[in-house]
Amino acid sequence: MTAAPPRPHVPGGRTDPAHYTPADLPAEFAALGTPVEGLGVGQPGKVGLLELTFTPLAGATRLTHHFQQFPLQVFRPFYLDSHRPETAFVYVLSHGGTLQGDRARLDLVCAPGASAHVTTQAAAKLYRMERNYATQLVNLEAGEGSFLEYLPDPVIPFRDSRFFTRTCLTLHPGATAIVAETLLPGRVAYGEHHDYALYAAQMEARTPQGELLFTDSLKFAPQAASPHSPGQLGPHAALTTLYVVTRQAPAGALADRLHARLMGLPGVVGGASELPGGYGAWARAFGPDSISVTGALHALWDEARLALTGAPAPQGRKT
């Protein structure tokens, strides 16, 4: 392990609020920036930091840089994919769920030639927030010839929660990144159905030179407008999105494969299309519950793996 951070940091270092606060925060969230009673924003335990760098060494991908700050934590990598035994699997733990005033930042770097899969130990629980909000920044870097997968478990927004997340991918033209996000309607066993206050997710991808490849965003404010409009969820309760960002396969053919796989799944609807500039494809699926959309996500991931590597996605990544 090294102490050097994998990405440039602001002058004030990791403790500088500019390090873990999203720039250009949407106005809806900025307006909610009220003080938090007790442990306020930036206090110990309220800022989770995680920096991981994966590097190919001796025939496998190793974790060569690791910095973590509670409540974010990882254990040593596992190697559980028989078809890609060099791939390092890492599980991110966030103790106890997300509270008002929490800030999180993850910096994941896949060095040239490395292969890594990063997921979470369990679904992300967003608790009720009467003051302020919670944010998450995820910075992904995929070096030349690397294969990076970031497939976190679903987000479960509890009643009155407020959450903003931004994922920024920097991709070498010779690299591949598979990134996903899944949103559930809340604690359905308690009668919650999109009863959170505000949820927004942004995704963008750039070249190492900073050229924007694409951007995508989701925003739901159920207390102001129903999320079930035709342009959002429609009649569905949950959704999942998979981005397969790569130039290692023809974008049109990849989109066709994802779309065909999606059409063969029971209980979900959705579609797939090419990403701009021939940088792969993306798919979005809607379903009635967690089981349907997480099943769809695994099927889409499996299809992407088959198209790009000829090998299926492992079934037991959580065991």
BELVEN-V561034 format. One record per residue. N is the residue number from 1. RES is the residue in one small letter. SS is DSSP state (hx for helix, st for strand, lp for the rest). D_LAST is the distance of its C-alpha to the last C-alpha in whole Angstrom. Layout:
{{N & RES & SS & D_LAST} {N & RES & SS & D_LAST}}
This chain:
{{1 & m & lp & 26} {2 & t & lp & 29} {3 & a & lp & 31} {4 & a & lp & 32} {5 & p & lp & 31} {6 & p & lp & 29} {7 & r & lp & 32} {8 & p & lp & 35} {9 & h & lp & 35} {10 & v & lp & 38} {11 & p & lp & 41} {12 & g & lp & 40} {13 & g & hx & 37} {14 & r & hx & 33} {15 & t & hx & 35} {16 & d & lp & 37} {17 & p & hx & 37} {18 & a & hx & 37} {19 & h & hx & 34} {20 & y & hx & 32} {21 & t & lp & 34} {22 & p & lp & 34} {23 & a & lp & 37} {24 & d & lp & 39} {25 & l & lp & 37} {26 & p & lp & 38} {27 & a & hx & 41} {28 & e & hx & 40} {29 & f & hx & 37} {30 & a & hx & 40} {31 & a & lp & 42} {32 & l & lp & 40} {33 & g & lp & 40} {34 & t & lp & 41} {35 & p & lp & 41} {36 & v & lp & 38} {37 & e & lp & 39} {38 & g & lp & 38} {39 & l & lp & 35} {40 & g & lp & 37} {41 & v & lp & 35} {42 & g & lp & 35} {43 & q & lp & 35} {44 & p & lp & 32} {45 & g & lp & 29} {46 & k & lp & 30} {47 & v & st & 29} {48 & g & st & 25} {49 & l & st & 25} {50 & l & st & 23} {51 & e & st & 24} {52 & l & st & 22} {53 & t & st & 23} {54 & f & st & 22} {55 & t & st & 24} {56 & p & st & 24} {57 & l & st & 25} {58 & a & lp & 25} {59 & g & lp & 23} {60 & a & st & 20} {61 & t & st & 20} {62 & r & st & 20} {63 & l & st & 20} {64 & t & st & 24} {65 & h & st & 25} {66 & h & st & 23} {67 & f & st & 25} {68 & q & st & 23} {69 & q & st & 25} {70 & f & lp & 24} {71 & p & lp & 23} {72 & l & st & 21} {73 & q & st & 18} {74 & v & st & 16} {75 & f & lp & 14} {76 & r & lp & 15} {77 & p & lp & 13} {78 & f & st & 10} {79 & y & lp & 11} {80 & l & lp & 9} {81 & d & lp & 11} {82 & s & lp & 14} {83 & h & lp & 16} {84 & r & lp & 17} {85 & p & lp & 16} {86 & e & lp & 18} {87 & t & lp & 16} {88 & a & st & 14} {89 & f & st & 11} {90 & v & st & 12} {91 & y & st & 11} {92 & v & st & 14} {93 & l & st & 15} {94 & s & st & 18} {95 & h & lp & 20} {96 & g & lp & 21} {97 & g & lp & 22} {98 & t & st & 25} {99 & l & lp & 28} {100 & q & lp & 32} {101 & g & lp & 33} {102 & d & lp & 29} {103 & r & st & 29} {104 & a & st & 26} {105 & r & st & 26} {106 & l & st & 24} {107 & d & st & 25} {108 & l & st & 23} {109 & v & st & 24} {110 & c & st & 23} {111 & a & lp & 26} {112 & p & lp & 28} {113 & g & lp & 26} {114 & a & lp & 23} {115 & s & st & 19} {116 & a & st & 17} {117 & h & st & 14} {118 & v & st & 14} {119 & t & st & 13} {120 & t & st & 13} {121 & q & lp & 11} {122 & a & lp & 12} {123 & a & lp & 15} {124 & a & st & 19} {125 & k & st & 21} {126 & l & st & 25} {127 & y & lp & 27} {128 & r & lp & 31} {129 & m & lp & 33} {130 & e & lp & 37} {131 & r & lp & 38} {132 & n & lp & 37} {133 & y & lp & 33} {134 & a & st & 30} {135 & t & st & 29} {136 & q & st & 26} {137 & l & st & 27} {138 & v & st & 25} {139 & n & st & 26} {140 & l & st & 25} {141 & e & st & 27} {142 & a & st & 26} {143 & g & lp & 28} {144 & e & lp & 30} {145 & g & lp & 28} {146 & s & lp & 25} {147 & f & st & 22} {148 & l & st & 20} {149 & e & st & 18} {150 & y & st & 17} {151 & l & st & 15} {152 & p & lp & 15} {153 & d & lp & 14} {154 & p & lp & 17} {155 & v & st & 20} {156 & i & st & 22} {157 & p & st & 25} {158 & f & lp & 27} {159 & r & lp & 31} {160 & d & lp & 33} {161 & s & lp & 31} {162 & r & st & 32} {163 & f & st & 29} {164 & f & st & 30} {165 & t & st & 27} {166 & r & st & 29} {167 & t & st & 27} {168 & c & st & 29} {169 & l & st & 28} {170 & t & st & 30} {171 & l & st & 30} {172 & h & lp & 32} {173 & p & lp & 33} {174 & g & lp & 31} {175 & a & lp & 28} {176 & t & st & 25} {177 & a & st & 23} {178 & i & st & 21} {179 & v & st & 21} {180 & a & st & 20} {181 & e & st & 21} {182 & t & st & 20} {183 & l & st & 23} {184 & l & st & 23} {185 & p & lp & 26} {186 & g & lp & 25} {187 & r & lp & 25} {188 & v & hx & 26} {189 & a & hx & 26} {190 & y & hx & 28} {191 & g & lp & 30} {192 & e & lp & 30} {193 & h & lp & 30} {194 & h & lp & 30} {195 & d & lp & 32} {196 & y & lp & 31} {197 & a & lp & 34} {198 & l & st & 33} {199 & y & st & 30} {200 & a & st & 31} {201 & a & st & 29} {202 & q & st & 30} {203 & m & st & 29} {204 & e & st & 31} {205 & a & st & 31} {206 & r & st & 34} {207 & t & lp & 35} {208 & p & lp & 35} {209 & q & lp & 39} {210 & g & lp & 38} {211 & e & lp & 39} {212 & l & st & 37} {213 & l & st & 35} {214 & f & st & 34} {215 & t & st & 33} {216 & d & st & 32} {217 & s & st & 32} {218 & l & st & 31} {219 & k & st & 33} {220 & f & st & 33} {221 & a & lp & 36} {222 & p & lp & 36} {223 & q & lp & 39} {224 & a & lp & 41} {225 & a & lp & 40} {226 & s & lp & 38} {227 & p & lp & 35} {228 & h & lp & 35} {229 & s & lp & 38} {230 & p & lp & 38} {231 & g & lp & 37} {232 & q & lp & 34} {233 & l & lp & 32} {234 & g & lp & 35} {235 & p & lp & 34} {236 & h & lp & 30} {237 & a & lp & 28} {238 & a & st & 25} {239 & l & st & 24} {240 & t & st & 22} {241 & t & st & 23} {242 & l & st & 22} {243 & y & st & 24} {244 & v & st & 24} {245 & v & st & 27} {246 & t & st & 28} {247 & r & lp & 31} {248 & q & lp & 30} {249 & a & lp & 30} {250 & p & lp & 33} {251 & a & hx & 33} {252 & g & hx & 34} {253 & a & hx & 32} {254 & l & hx & 29} {255 & a & hx & 30} {256 & d & hx & 31} {257 & r & hx & 28} {258 & l & hx & 26} {259 & h & hx & 29} {260 & a & hx & 29} {261 & r & hx & 25} {262 & l & hx & 25} {263 & m & hx & 28} {264 & g & lp & 27} {265 & l & lp & 24} {266 & p & lp & 25} {267 & g & lp & 26} {268 & v & st & 26} {269 & v & st & 29} {270 & g & st & 29} {271 & g & st & 30} {272 & a & st & 30} {273 & s & st & 32} {274 & e & st & 33} {275 & l & lp & 33} {276 & p & hx & 36} {277 & g & hx & 37} {278 & g & hx & 35} {279 & y & lp & 32} {280 & g & lp & 30} {281 & a & st & 29} {282 & w & st & 27} {283 & a & st & 26} {284 & r & st & 26} {285 & a & st & 25} {286 & f & st & 26} {287 & g & st & 25} {288 & p & lp & 26} {289 & d & lp & 23} {290 & s & hx & 19} {291 & i & hx & 18} {292 & s & hx & 20} {293 & v & hx & 20} {294 & t & hx & 16} {295 & g & hx & 17} {296 & a & hx & 19} {297 & l & hx & 18} {298 & h & hx & 15} {299 & a & hx & 18} {300 & l & hx & 20} {301 & w & hx & 18} {302 & d & hx & 17} {303 & e & hx & 21} {304 & a & hx & 22} {305 & r & hx & 20} {306 & l & hx & 22} {307 & a & hx & 25} {308 & l & hx & 24} {309 & t & hx & 23} {310 & g & lp & 23} {311 & a & lp & 19} {312 & p & lp & 17} {313 & a & lp & 14} {314 & p & lp & 11} {315 & q & lp & 9} {316 & g & lp & 5} {317 & r & lp & 6} {318 & k & lp & 4} {319 & t & lp & 0}}
